[in-house]
């Protein structure tokens, strides 16, 4: 059984949420603990999400971030995107 989502306020910008909602439609409320796999993010959608985020933020995901852990939750994904943005 999946633990309930925590009602923590998102720490990301609107662009991240827009991209996430475009790739994972009908995701409902998004909080950092939102489990993306439970919302329908599969391997094909993960690739689409990766490409959209790279384009939106002008970043490239290095191999070490191409993992299930990165795409596990909205918060884990934003942490990686945020870190990549500061490395530009």
C-alpha positions in Angstrom: 0.0 0.0 0.0 1.3 3.5 -0.9 1.7 5.9 2.0 -0.6 9.0 1.8 0.8 12.1 0.3 1.9 14.8 2.6 0.2 18.1 2.2 3.4 20.0 2.0 3.5 23.1 -0.3 5.4 22.6 -3.6 8.7 24.3 -3.7 8.9 24.4 -7.5 8.0 27.0 -10.1 4.9 27.0 -12.3 6.8 25.8 -15.4 7.8 22.6 -13.6 4.2 21.9 -12.6 2.9 22.7 -16.1 5.4 20.3 -17.7 4.6 17.6 -15.2 0.9 18.0 -15.7 1.3 17.9 -19.5 3.1 14.5 -19.3 1.1 13.0 -16.4 -2.4 14.3 -17.1 -5.0 14.1 -14.4 -2.3 14.0 -11.7 -4.5 15.9 -9.2 -2.8 17.9 -6.5 0.9 17.8 -6.8 3.0 17.9 -3.6 6.7 17.0 -3.2 5.7 13.5 -2.0 3.4 12.8 -5.0 4.5 9.3 -6.3 4.7 9.8 -10.1 4.4 6.1 -10.8 1.1 5.9 -8.9 -0.1 8.8 -11.2 0.7 6.9 -14.4 4.3 7.8 -15.1 5.7 4.8 -16.9 9.0 4.4 -18.8 7.7 6.0 -22.0 6.3 9.0 -20.1 9.5 9.3 -18.1 11.4 9.8 -21.4 8.9 12.4 -22.6 9.1 14.1 -19.2 12.9 14.1 -19.3 13.0 15.6 -22.8 10.4 18.3 -21.9 12.3 19.3 -18.7 15.6 19.4 -20.5 14.1 21.8 -23.1 12.1 23.9 -20.6 15.1 24.5 -18.3 18.0 24.2 -20.8 19.7 21.5 -18.8 20.9 17.9 -19.5 20.3 15.1 -17.1 23.6 13.2 -16.7 23.5 9.4 -16.5 23.7 9.3 -12.7 20.3 11.0 -12.6 18.6 8.7 -15.0 17.2 6.5 -12.3 13.9 5.4 -10.8 14.8 7.4 -7.7 15.0 10.6 -9.7 11.5 10.1 -11.1 10.0 8.5 -8.0 8.2 11.7 -6.7 7.6 15.2 -7.8 9.9 16.4 -5.1 12.8 14.1 -6.0 12.5 15.2 -9.7 12.4 18.9 -8.8 15.5 18.4 -6.6 17.5 17.2 -9.6 16.1 19.8 -12.0 16.8 22.5 -9.4 20.4 21.3 -8.9 21.0 21.1 -12.6 19.8 24.6 -13.1 22.4 25.9 -10.6 25.2 24.1 -12.4 24.6 25.9 -15.7 
